[in-house]
Amino acid sequence: MNKDERVIKEFGEEWLKYNYNKVNRDKLFKNFIQYFEIFPWNKINNKSEGFDMGCGSGRWAQFVAPKVGLLNCVEPSEAINVARKNLGSLKNINYLKETTENCSIKNDSQDFGYCLGVLHHIPDTEKAIGDCSKLLKKGAPFLIYVYYNFENKPLWFKSIWKISDLVRKVISILPQNLKKIICELIAFFIYYPLSKLALLFEKIGLNSSNVPLSDYKNKPYYHLRNDALDRFGTRLEQRFSKREIEIMLVKNGFEKVIFSDSTPYWCCLAYKS
C-alpha cells in the first residue's frame, strides 16, 4: 500500500506537539497567502466542495473552510483529532481519517483540492497525485506543494543540503524523544540564526534569497521549531524538479500547470483535464 505507517505515526505525534492553536492568526495567514497566492478563488464559492489532503492540524483549513460549502479534511494520522478540535467552530468540515488511496470521497465529486507539504512524504508520490486526481471534477483546480530539488540554487547551496540530508537520515531513525530534543537544538542554533541573517540582509538592502532558510526570516519561532522537526524528523523525504512535478501532474490527468515564482518552492496549480 502507498503509505509508511511509521511516517504517519510520527507526523501524528508532530501535530500533537505543534497544534498551532495558539499561534498568532495574522502571522499564520501571511504564511497561508504564500501557498495560496496562485489559487483561483474566483473558481469557487459557498456552494463548492473540496478536499484538504493531509490536513494535519487544520492550520490551512481554517482559512479555506469559511470560503466554501464543504471542506473534506483528510488525514491518516491521529492529527485528525487535533484538526477536529482546532476547527470545532466551523460546521462545514467533514473529517476523514484516511489516506490518498483509501479515501472514501466519491470520484469526480470535488470542485477543488489542495495538498500542501504531504506528497513528498508518500512512498509513491505520482500514484498519490493520481488518487487526488480521481476525486476532482473536470476543470477543478488542484494546488500542491512538494519539496523541490534546489534546481534554482548555486552548487554550494545544493552541497549544504546534501550534508543536511545525511544528518536527517541519522536523526530520523533515533528514538522519538531524542529526535525532538535534537530538532529543538537545530531550530535554535541553525534555523533561528540563519533566518535572522536573511532578515538582516533584507533590512540593509542585500539579496537574501540564497541565504539558507531565508523563507523563515519573518516567521514565528514556533514555526521554525515545527519545521525543524518536520524536516529532520521524517524518515521519508523526496524532492522534485519543476519538470518532474509537471510530468507527474500531466500523466495523471491535469493540464494548465503553473508554478509560483515565490517561496516556498515548488507551489504549483493545475486543473483536472
Disulfide bonds with the S-S distance in Angstrom:
none
